[in-house]
Amino acid sequence: MSDSSLRLVWVYPDLLSTYGDQGNALVVERRARQRRLNVSRIDVRSDQPIPTSGDIYLIGGGEDRPQRLAAERLRRDGGLNRAVANGAIVFSVCAGYQILGHEFVNDLGRPEAGLGLLDVVSVRGEGERCVGDVLADIDPRLGLPPLTGFENHQGVTHIGPSARPLATLRIGKGNGTGDGTEGAYNDTVFGTYMHGPVMARNPQIADLLLKLALDVNALPPVDDQWYEALRTERITAAGQPA
């Protein structure tokens, strides 16, 4: 990372930004500025090349056709894959999560190649759509409190051997496989079905991305009163003790 600025890239807001997912970019940027970090944010539309010099890339959810268009353009562009090869951090939500895997089912009902940045494969579920609040325990290796968010998807995502589940479910469907998993991650690439936006409900995830990008073990504390009030409200609404 450059000494002068932390580079935050919001990928294809014109195609992938449902259920307030652009709020994730706002929260990561805000958390950086609260620590007096110099941060620059780039919103990259689908007719623009993906810069390879970013530190953190954020990808949101989207409808089926925009998801296919986004996958086609990201494959053709190649910039996100090159950025990850250079050590960039990626956090993706729902449709963006599926795109980072090896394959998903597109709006035409056909298999669509993903970017292969996460060892996951997504198919279309045959049962009821997964809709509602989710509460899950994040992989202890990441040192984060429980994950709270909102899911709305038909996809079922299977995790391969080189990826780990992001979290273990208490409430909700998550990856939809029935094995109690939600999301997936490897060293620098993260995926989840959680909207919310997930960073507003879980600011510690934003802090994790900042620590990985800065290669530090800790960040200066900030005022989390508003975030904790929202977390408590949503966890309590899910019928769990805060």
Rosetta blueprint (number, residue, H / E / L):
1 M L
2 S L
3 D L
4 S L
5 S L
6 L E
7 R E
8 L E
9 V E
10 W E
11 V E
12 Y L
13 P L
14 D L
15 L L
16 L L
17 S L
18 T L
19 Y L
20 G L
21 D L
22 Q H
23 G H
24 N H
25 A H
26 L H
27 V H
28 V H
29 E H
30 R H
31 R H
32 A H
33 R H
34 Q H
35 R L
36 R L
37 L L
38 N L
39 V E
40 S E
41 R E
42 I E
43 D E
44 V E
45 R L
46 S L
47 D L
48 Q L
49 P L
50 I L
51 P L
52 T L
53 S L
54 G L
55 D L
56 I E
57 Y E
58 L E
59 I E
60 G L
61 G L
62 G L
63 E L
64 D H
65 R H
66 P H
67 Q H
68 R H
69 L H
70 A H
71 A H
72 E H
73 R H
74 L H
75 R H
76 R H
77 D H
78 G L
79 G H
80 L H
81 N H
82 R H
83 A H
84 V H
85 A H
86 N L
87 G L
88 A L
89 I E
90 V E
91 F E
92 S E
93 V E
94 C L
95 A H
96 G H
97 Y H
98 Q H
99 I H
100 L H
101 G L
102 H L
103 E E
104 F E
105 V E
106 N L
107 D L
108 L L
109 G L
110 R L
111 P E
112 E E
113 A E
114 G L
115 L L
116 G L
117 L L
118 L L
119 D L
120 V E
121 V E
122 S E
123 V E
124 R E
125 G L
126 E L
127 G L
128 E L
129 R L
130 C E
131 V E
132 G E
133 D E
134 V E
135 L E
136 A E
137 D E
138 I E
139 D L
140 P H
141 R H
142 L H
143 G L
144 L L
145 P L
146 P L
147 L E
148 T E
149 G E
150 F E
151 E E
152 N E
153 H E
154 Q L
155 G E
156 V E
157 T E
158 H E
159 I E
160 G L
161 P L
162 S L
163 A L
164 R E
165 P E
166 L E
167 A E
168 T E
169 L E
170 R E
171 I E
172 G L
173 K L
174 G L
175 N L
176 G L
177 T L
178 G L
179 D L
180 G L
181 T E
182 E E
183 G E
184 A E
185 Y E
186 N L
187 D L
188 T L
189 V E
190 F E
191 G E
192 T E
193 Y L
194 M L
195 H E
196 G L
197 P L
198 V H
199 M H
200 A H
201 R H
202 N L
203 P H
204 Q H
205 I H
206 A H
207 D H
208 L H
209 L H
210 L H
211 K H
212 L H
213 A H
214 L H
215 D L
216 V L
217 N L
218 A L
219 L L
220 P L
221 P L
222 V L
223 D L
224 D L
225 Q H
226 W H
227 Y H
228 E H
229 A H
230 L H
231 R H
232 T H
233 E H
234 R H
235 I H
236 T H
237 A H
238 A L
239 G L
240 Q L
241 P L
242 A L
